Amino acid sequence: MLPDLIQYMWIAWLVLAFLFIIIELLTLEFTFLMLAAGSLIGGLGVNLLGGPWWLQIGIAAVISALLLFTIRPLLLRALHKDQPLARTNVDALYGMEGRVASPFVQDAGSVKLDNGETWTARLASAFEGTPLVPGDRVVVETVRGATVDVIPASASRAAGEERTQTHD
């Protein structure tokens, strides 16, 4: 006669928790850690207290969900608190270097930025009349809609050197 497999359910909970911990070590995002905790606390805990299999699964699911939506965000915030915010979209363009793609005529032309995008560009007002030819390095100073205002990279470096000399 076959043994009642429900009496070995505690082994399944341990194996499941162990599997979740292994996956968590590979992903490092606290999702599978919360599932492992739910399996151990809810599933194994209710099993050891003699609860039926459906209650074990239900409590494990509820505890896992609670941990995922309460504890996980707190852990992620604590983990990433020292990291600077990543600039994205238009904010990432400020200070980006590029090369002049077409000659500037009346202080307007196009530039190919280091991220591979080609933008319509205007020369910043402080540098109006500065000749720029294809291949010259420029730095994005501002973004105005679909146009970037650029300054020559040599002027940007010179301004940066002046700032470091005044702070030393």
Secondary structure as UniProt FT lines:
FT   HELIX           5..8
FT   HELIX           9..27
FT   HELIX           31..38
FT   HELIX           39..44
FT   HELIX           45..48
FT   TURN            49..50
FT   HELIX           53..79
FT   TURN            80..82
FT   HELIX           89..93
FT   TURN            94..95
FT   STRAND          97..105
FT   TURN            106..107
FT   STRAND          108..113
FT   TURN            114..115
FT   STRAND          118..123
FT   HELIX           125..127
FT   TURN            128..129
FT   TURN            134..135
FT   STRAND          137..144
FT   TURN            145..146
FT   STRAND          147..152
FT   HELIX           153..167
//
